[in-house]
Amino acid sequence: MMDYAELQHKTDDQLADELLSLKKEQFNLRFQSATGQLQSPTRARAVRRTIARIMTLQNARRRASASA
């Protein structure tokens, strides 16, 4: 799990790649949950929160560049 400070040091492209991989992982975790094969329910929560952190950072960067 990445915290906000770690994510701030990544470029926009790196964030987009990370977001894509996390969304794929989230899909797989949801699929595992639906079939009863999920090993770690806490991982699904951590992935969801990291996705939210990345999206928050991306939106903040967009607002900053639009106002500059």
C-alpha distances in whole Angstrom, upper triangle without the diagonal:
4,7,10,12,10,10,14,15,15,18,18,19,15,14,16,15,11,12,15,13,10,14,15,13,13,17,17,15,18,20,20,20,23,24,23,21,18,17,14,14,11,9,11,10,6,7,10,9,7,10,12,11,12,15,16,15,17,20,20,21,24,25,26,27,29,31,31
4,7,8,6,7,10,11,11,15,16,16,13,11,14,14,10,12,15,13,11,15,17,15,15,19,19,18,20,23,23,23,26,28,27,25,21,20,17,17,14,12,14,13,9,9,11,9,6,10,11,9,9,13,13,13,15,17,17,18,21,22,22,24,26,28,28
4,6,6,7,9,11,12,15,16,18,15,13,16,16,13,14,17,16,14,17,19,18,18,21,22,20,22,25,25,25,28,30,29,27,24,23,20,19,16,15,16,14,10,11,13,10,7,11,11,8,9,13,12,11,14,16,16,17,20,21,21,23,25,26,26
4,5,5,6,9,10,13,14,16,14,12,15,16,13,14,17,17,15,18,20,19,19,22,24,23,24,27,27,27,30,32,31,30,27,26,23,22,19,17,18,16,13,13,14,10,8,11,10,6,8,11,9,8,11,13,12,13,16,17,17,19,22,22,23
4,5,5,7,10,13,14,17,14,13,16,17,15,16,19,19,18,20,23,22,22,25,27,25,27,30,30,30,33,35,34,33,29,28,25,25,21,20,21,19,16,16,17,14,12,14,14,10,11,14,12,10,13,16,14,14,18,18,17,19,22,23,23
4,6,6,7,11,13,15,12,11,15,15,12,14,17,17,16,19,21,20,20,24,24,24,26,29,28,29,32,33,33,31,28,27,24,24,21,19,20,19,15,15,17,14,11,13,14,11,10,14,14,11,14,16,15,15,18,20,19,20,24,24,24
4,5,5,9,10,12,9,7,11,12,10,11,14,14,13,16,18,18,18,22,23,22,24,27,27,28,30,32,32,30,27,26,24,23,20,18,19,18,14,14,15,13,9,11,11,8,7,11,11,8,10,13,12,12,15,17,16,18,21,22,22
4,6,8,10,12,11,9,13,14,13,14,17,18,17,19,22,21,22,25,26,26,28,30,31,31,34,36,36,34,31,30,27,27,24,22,22,21,18,17,18,15,12,14,13,10,9,12,11,7,10,12,11,10,13,15,14,15,18,19,19
4,7,10,12,10,10,13,14,13,15,18,18,18,20,23,22,23,26,27,27,29,32,32,33,35,37,37,35,32,31,28,28,26,23,24,23,20,19,20,18,15,16,17,13,12,15,14,11,12,15,14,12,16,18,16,17,20,21,20
4,7,8,6,6,10,10,10,12,14,15,15,18,20,20,21,24,25,25,27,29,30,31,33,35,35,33,30,30,27,27,25,22,23,22,19,18,19,17,14,14,15,13,10,13,14,10,11,14,14,12,15,17,16,16,20,21,20
4,5,5,6,9,10,11,12,14,15,16,18,20,21,22,24,26,27,28,30,31,32,34,36,37,35,32,32,30,30,27,25,25,24,21,20,20,19,16,16,17,14,11,13,14,11,10,14,13,11,13,16,15,14,17,19,18
4,5,5,6,9,10,10,12,14,15,16,19,20,21,23,24,25,27,29,30,31,33,35,36,34,31,32,30,29,27,24,24,24,21,19,19,18,15,14,15,13,10,11,12,9,7,11,12,9,10,14,13,12,15,18,17
4,5,5,6,9,10,11,12,14,15,17,18,20,21,23,24,26,27,29,30,32,33,35,33,30,31,29,29,27,24,24,24,22,19,20,20,16,15,17,15,12,13,15,13,10,14,15,12,13,17,17,16,18,21,20
4,5,5,6,9,10,11,12,14,16,16,18,20,21,22,24,26,27,28,30,32,33,30,28,28,26,26,25,21,21,22,19,16,18,18,14,13,15,14,10,13,15,12,11,15,16,14,15,19,18,18,20,23,22
4,5,5,6,9,10,10,12,14,15,16,18,20,21,22,24,25,26,28,30,31,29,26,27,25,24,22,19,19,19,16,14,15,14,11,10,12,10,7,9,11,9,8,12,13,11,13,16,16,16,19,21,21
4,5,5,6,9,10,11,12,14,15,17,19,20,21,23,24,25,27,29,30,28,26,27,25,25,23,20,19,20,18,15,15,15,12,10,13,12,8,9,12,11,9,12,14,13,13,17,18,17,19,22,22
4,5,5,6,9,10,11,12,14,16,17,18,20,21,23,24,26,27,29,27,24,25,24,24,23,19,19,20,17,14,16,16,13,11,14,14,11,12,15,14,12,16,18,16,17,20,21,20,22,25,25
4,5,5,6,9,10,11,12,14,15,16,18,20,21,22,24,26,26,25,22,22,21,21,19,16,15,16,14,11,13,13,10,9,12,11,8,11,14,12,12,15,17,16,17,20,21,21,23,26,26
4,6,5,6,9,10,10,12,14,15,16,18,20,21,22,24,25,24,21,22,20,20,18,15,14,15,13,10,10,11,9,6,9,10,7,8,11,11,10,13,15,15,16,19,20,20,22,24,25
4,5,5,6,9,10,11,13,14,15,17,19,20,21,23,24,23,21,22,21,20,20,16,15,17,15,12,12,14,12,9,12,13,11,11,15,15,13,16,19,18,18,21,23,22,24,27,28
4,5,5,6,9,10,11,12,14,15,17,18,20,21,22,20,18,19,18,18,18,14,13,15,14,10,12,14,11,10,14,14,12,13,17,17,16,19,21,20,21,24,25,25,27,30,30
4,5,5,6,9,10,10,12,14,15,16,18,20,21,19,16,17,15,15,14,11,10,12,10,6,8,10,8,7,10,12,10,12,15,15,15,17,20,20,21,23,25,25,27,29,30
4,5,5,6,9,10,10,12,14,15,16,18,20,19,16,18,17,16,16,13,11,12,12,8,8,11,10,7,11,13,11,12,15,16,15,17,20,20,21,23,25,25,26,29,30
4,5,5,6,9,10,11,12,14,15,17,18,17,15,17,16,16,17,13,12,14,14,10,11,14,13,11,14,16,15,15,19,19,18,21,23,24,24,27,28,28,30,32,34
4,5,5,6,9,10,10,12,14,15,16,14,12,13,13,13,13,10,9,12,11,8,10,13,12,11,14,16,15,16,19,20,20,22,24,25,25,28,29,30,31,34,35
4,5,5,6,9,10,10,12,14,15,14,12,13,12,11,12,9,7,9,10,7,7,11,11,9,12,14,14,15,18,19,19,21,23,24,25,27,29,29,30,33,34
4,5,5,6,9,10,11,12,14,13,12,15,14,13,15,12,10,12,13,10,11,14,14,12,15,18,17,17,20,22,21,23,25,26,26,29,31,31,32,35,36
4,5,5,6,9,10,11,12,11,9,12,12,12,14,11,10,13,14,11,12,16,16,14,18,20,19,20,23,24,24,26,28,29,29,32,34,34,35,38,39
4,5,5,6,9,10,10,9,7,9,9,8,10,8,6,10,11,9,10,14,14,14,16,19,19,19,22,24,24,25,28,29,30,32,34,34,35,38,39
4,5,5,6,9,10,10,8,11,11,10,12,11,8,11,13,11,11,15,16,14,17,19,20,20,22,24,24,25,28,29,30,32,34,35,35,38,40
4,5,5,6,9,8,8,12,13,12,15,13,11,14,16,14,14,18,19,18,20,23,22,23,25,27,27,28,31,32,32,34,37,37,38,40,42
4,5,5,6,5,5,8,10,10,13,12,10,14,16,14,15,18,19,19,21,24,24,24,27,29,29,30,33,34,34,36,38,39,40,42,44
4,5,5,6,5,9,9,8,12,11,9,12,15,14,14,17,19,18,20,23,24,24,26,28,29,30,32,34,34,36,38,39,40,42,44
4,6,8,8,12,13,12,15,15,12,15,18,17,16,20,21,20,22,25,26,26,28,30,30,31,34,35,35,37,40,41,41,43,45
4,6,8,11,14,13,17,16,15,18,20,19,19,23,24,23,25,28,28,28,31,33,33,34,37,38,38,40,43,43,44,46,48
4,6,9,11,11,15,15,14,16,19,18,19,22,23,23,25,28,28,29,31,33,34,35,37,39,39,41,43,44,45,47,49
4,6,9,10,14,13,13,16,18,17,18,21,22,22,25,27,27,28,31,32,33,34,37,38,38,40,42,43,44,47,48
4,6,7,10,9,9,12,14,14,15,18,19,19,21,23,24,25,27,29,30,31,33,35,36,37,39,40,42,44,45
4,7,9,9,10,13,14,14,16,18,19,20,22,24,25,26,28,30,31,32,34,35,37,38,40,41,43,45,46
4,5,6,7,9,10,11,13,15,16,18,19,21,22,24,25,27,28,30,31,33,34,36,37,39,40,42,43
4,5,6,7,9,10,11,13,15,16,17,19,21,22,23,25,27,28,29,31,32,34,35,37,38,40,42
4,5,5,6,9,10,11,12,14,16,17,19,20,21,23,25,26,27,29,30,32,33,35,36,38,39
4,5,5,6,9,10,10,12,14,15,16,18,20,21,23,24,26,27,29,30,32,33,35,36,38
4,5,5,6,9,10,11,12,14,16,17,18,20,21,23,24,26,27,29,30,32,33,35,36
4,5,5,6,9,10,11,12,14,16,17,19,20,21,23,25,26,27,29,31,32,33,35
4,5,5,6,9,10,11,12,14,15,17,18,20,21,23,24,26,27,29,30,32,33
4,5,5,6,9,10,11,12,14,15,17,18,20,21,23,24,26,27,29,30,32
4,6,5,6,9,10,11,12,14,16,17,18,20,21,23,24,26,27,29,31
4,5,5,6,9,10,10,12,14,15,16,18,20,21,22,24,26,27,29
4,5,5,6,9,10,11,12,14,15,17,18,20,21,23,24,26,27
4,5,5,6,9,10,11,12,14,15,17,18,20,21,23,25,26
4,5,5,6,9,10,10,12,14,15,16,18,20,21,23,24
4,6,5,6,9,10,11,12,14,15,16,18,20,21,23
4,5,5,6,9,10,11,12,14,15,17,18,20,21
4,5,5,6,9,10,11,12,14,15,16,18,20
4,5,5,6,9,10,11,12,14,15,17,18
4,5,5,6,9,10,10,12,14,15,17
4,5,5,6,9,10,11,12,14,15
4,5,5,6,9,10,10,12,14
4,5,5,6,9,10,11,12
4,5,5,6,9,10,11
4,5,5,6,9,10
4,6,5,6,9
4,5,5,6
4,6,5
4,6
4
